Amino acid sequence: MLFRSTGLGKAELIAEITSIKRQGDYLIMEMETSEPVQWKIRGGINHQDLRKLLAISLKMAVLPFFLDPRRWFRKAQHPGEF
């Protein structure tokens, strides 16, 4: 997973999801960055967030990304500037 932040300039964070757990009305997703710094990042997702994510994911521009099983097993190519 790649992250960029306007607060970090052009720095790109490389991270992996380490766990997801339920805490009250939220799912807490924990990630650990490996480059350029080692941070632990947590984000809380509620039902409204999941509903919005699902609605956005079902758009025709995004749907083929999920439906191509060849991409599930190969290494992802860097997206370039994002």
Secondary structure, 3 states (H helix, E strand, C coil): CEEECHHHCCCEEEEEEEEEEEECCEEEEEEEEEECCCCEEEEEECHHHHHHHHHHHCCCCCHHHHHCHHHHHCCCCCCCCC
